[in-house]
Amino acid sequence: MAGNDGGRPGICPTLRYADARAAIRQLTEAFGFTEIAVYEDRDGSVAHAELGQGDGVVMLGSKGRGGRFDEAMKNAGPAGVYVVVADVDAHHRRAAEHGAEILMPPTDQDYGSRDYMARDLEGNVWSFGTYAPEAGG
């Protein structure tokens, strides 16, 4: 993913979870994300978190905190996120070992990528593969 400011990603998927702590745990343990930052509200809910994978970042937080974004996302459905990884089979093994729901095992695609799909605890679909799209100018 090409960044537009000092290597920073130009696009960051943003998700809301009923249990953001469990989501952070699954994304780091099963899917290999790195915790960059986690900010809590006074009640201990996750106000904002940033998790890294390669040169990409996903942002997430707890549902039900209020505010315009939370209101806009209130009835949103699950999201689909594609993440580029170097070794799809090793990544898949890690996810399966940590109990992730695997929707499609590692599969060679007609367009040259090797991908697998998994669902997180709240229904979002994560695809991991070797295809790396070129960012437009």
Secondary structure, DSSP 8 states (H G I E B T S, - for coil): --EEETTEES---EEEETTHHHHHHHHHHTT--EEEEEEE-TTS-EEEEEEEETTEEEEEEETT--SHHHHHHTT----EEEEE-S-HHHHHHHHHHTT-EEEEEEEE-TTS-EEEEEE-TTS-EEEEES-------
